[in-house]
Amino acid sequence: MSSSETHAQILTDFACRNRVQLTSRFSIPLYYQLYRVLQKLILERGFPPGDRFPPEEVVALCFGISRPTANKAIQELVDQGWLVRKRGRGTFVTQKPSVELTLLQDSLSLTEQFWPSSRLKSRLVKCERIPATSELFRTMRMVAEKEVLYLRRVRFVNDRPIMVCDSYLPAERFPDLGEEPLIRGSLYATLEERYGCSVMKSDRYVEAAEIVEHEIAELLETSLFSPILLLKGLTFSKENAVIEYMVSHIGEGVSFKSTVSRASDLSTVSTTQRNHGKENNVD
């Protein structure tokens, strides 16, 4: 069986199994419907990382759409980092970034929890003192502070923007933070080594959302109302004081796995989360 026949069989089996129906009756353009379908196929490892992706004529034939529509869907996959074109060789499935969140209780900085081969970098976009809103005052359990220090950073893996992270910290506790580069690119390492503030715990949760801020869309190199995950949380010092409220906007291609296990004495329960959508230092 030729590679085109193999590709066609994989696409056809996937379309039948998932009852794929592309239709122009929806307000969502046909190419974008197909983009989402092919994205799901990649996520389910129908074509593992490194595999050659089917050419547009095979995709068009299997889904009963025109070649320009198939071409536009495939180009969207390229633009969003799911595929990469190699001159003279074809189009291939890329390895989506992934980061292990399991060890947050042991190593709160995610800097050390990426694949060793990943190229990581972080860029500080904003650093300013802003008035503490009533919501921040309540969320951060503030007592007397009138201002918070606001940091916005964009994180890259292999030169691709993955996450925009907003951090809010008590301004009086961390004077001059942001005026010098972060130690090892890590906020938590900087708090500990420059300010003597040890991070002891971080509570985080995830929710599905869409991008509604132009700057975030631009930093993630995508469009408004694109789907994202919001990773929110509070970070605590050893005195159990809140030292950071964090909101991270994570681009497409991220999934979470949660595993709850019970210890042998049935007295402890731990939760493990796995993020398949790699980012830079999350702290």
N, C-alpha and C positions, 0 to 999 in steps of 0.2 A: 504493500500500500504506500503510495506517495505521500509526501509531507502535506500537500494540499488536501488529499483525501482524508488524512488523519485529522488535520485541523477542522475540516468540514464536519467530520463525525463528532468531534468534541463539541463544536458549536451547536450542532443539531441536537445532540443528546442533552446539552445544558438547556437549550431553549425549550425542549419538550418537558424536561423534568421540572422546570420552573414556570411552565405555562406562559412563556414570554409572548406578549402581544403588543407590538408597537403600533400606535395608531395616531393619525393626524387629528383625531377628534379632541385630544387633550390640548390644553394651552401650552404644555411643555413641548418644545420643538422635538422633532423625530430624532435628530442627531443626539440630543441630550438624553432622551430616553435610552437610546442605544449605548451611549457613553456609560450610563448608570448600570445597564445590564452587563456590559463588558467589564466594568469595574468589579461588579459582584463576582463575575467569573474568575477574575484574577485573585480576588480575596479568598475564594474557595480553592485556589491553587489548581484551577483547570489548566493554567499555563504557569508553571512555577518560575521563580526568578531565574533569568538566564535563558529561558526558552525563547525561540523565535515566535513572534506573534503572527497570526494569520494575515495575509495581505488583504487589502480593502475589497478586492473582487470576490474573495472567498466569504468575507463577512457579509457583503452585500447580498450574495446569493443565498446564504443560510438564513438571513433574517428578512429576505424579500424587500429590500430597500435599494435605493439607487447608490451607485458608487460614490458620487459626491457626498451623500449623507454619511456613508460608511467612512469616507476619508475624513470628514469633519469630526466624527466621533473618535476616530483613532488619534487625530491631531489633539483633541481635548485630553485624551489619555497621556499623550506626550507632554502637553503643556502642564498637566497636573503631576507629572513625575511618575506615572504608572508604567510608562513605556519610554524607551530611548531609541532614537534612530542612529544607526551606524552606517556611515557612507559606504556604499558598495556591498554591504552585507545584509541589510534589512532592518526590521524593527524588533526589539527585544524587550521582554518583561524585566523590570528593574527590581532590586531588593528594596522594599519599603523600609524606612527607618523604624527601629523598634527599641524600646527601653524597658528595663525590668524595674517595676515598682515594688517588688516583694520586700526589699530590704530597707524601706524607709525608716522602720523602727530602729535599725542598726546603723545605717549610714544615711542620714537625712538628706544630704546632698546627692542629687542624681548624677553629678558629674562623673562619678566612678562607675556608673551603672549602664554604660553604653557598650556596644560591641567595640573591642579594642581597635579594629580596623577603621572605625568611623573618624572622619575629620570634623571636629567640633569647633564652633566659634560662637561668640555672643557679641552683640553690638548694643551699646547703651543709646537709646533714642531720646529719653527725657529723664531729667533729674531736677525736681523742684519741690519747694515747700508749698503746700496748699492748705487752706482752712479745712479742719476736720468737720465733715458733715455730721448731722445727727445720726445717720446710719452707720458711718465709720466709727463715731464715738461709741455707739452701742455695740457694734460688732467686735471692735478691738478692746472693749471693756476699759476704755480710757477713763481716767479720773480727773486729771487737771490739764492735760495737753490741749492746746488750742489749734495746733498745726500737726500735719503729718508730712513725712517725706515720701514723695511719689516717684517711683522708678518705673520706666517702661523699657524693656529689653526685647530684642528680637533674637531668636536662637536659630542657628544653622547646623545642619548635618550634611556633610559632603557638598557644601556650598548652596544647599537648598533651604530656604526659610521654612521652619517647621512650627514654631511657636512664638507668639507674642505674650510676654509675661508682664503683668502689672503688679508691683509690690507697694504696699503702704506700710510705713514704719513710723514709730514715735519719733518726731523730729528732734526733740531735745535729747533723746537718749543716744542718737547717732549723728552728732554734728560733723559736718564736712563729708559725710558719706556720699560718694559719687563724684567727688572732685578729683580723686585718683582712681586708676584702674582697680577693679576688684581683684583680690588675691586669688591667683589660679583661676580667674574667671568665675569664681563662686561667691555669691552673696553671703552664704553661711560661713564660709572660711574667713571672709572679711570681718563679719561680725565677731567671730571668736578671736581672731588673731589681732585685729586692730582695736577692738572695743572691749575685749574680755567678756563677751556675751556668748555663752554656750547654748546652742540649740539642742533641746532635749526631746521635743515631741512635735509632730506635725499632723494635724487632722485635715484630710482632704476628701472632697467628693466631686463627682463628675455629673454633668448634665449635657444633653444634646441642645444645640442652639444654632443660630445663623449669624453671620457677620452683619452687623448693622452700622458699623463705624468705618468711614472711608479709609482712615489711616491704617486700621488693622488689615483691611482688604489689600491695601497697597503694600504693606510690609510682608504679608503672606503671598503676595503676587497672585491674587485671585480676585474674584468679583464680589460685590455686595450680595448679601443674602446666600452666600455659599454656606454649606453645612460645616459646622465645627463642633468640637467638644470644649466645654468650659471646665477647667480643673480649678476648683476654688478651695481655699483652706486657710486655717490659722496655724501659725507657728509659735511655739512656746519656749521660754527660757527655763533653766533649771529651777527658777523661783515660781514657775507656772504662770508667768506673766506673758501676755500676748506681745510678741515683738514683730509680727508681720501678718498682714492680711494679703493674700495672694489670689489673683485671678489670671489664669493662663488660657489663652485662646489657641487651641491646637487645631492645625489644619487637617484637611481630609486624609483618610488613610489610617486613622487611628482606631483601634479597638481595645476593649478592656476585658480581661478574664478575671473572675473572682472565684477564689477557692476558699471555702470555710472548712477548717479541720478541727477536730476535738481531741484534746490531749488524752492520754490513757487514763488519767485520773478523773476525766470528765469535768475538770475544774477550770480549764482555760480554752478559749476559742480564739483562733487567729484568722485573719483575712488576708488573702494574697491577691494583688491586682497585677495584671500584666498589660502593658501598653505596647501595641504593635504599631508604631508611628513615630519614630525616634525624634528626639529633640536634643537641644543642647543642655547645658546645666540648668536644671529646673529650679534649683534653689535660688 
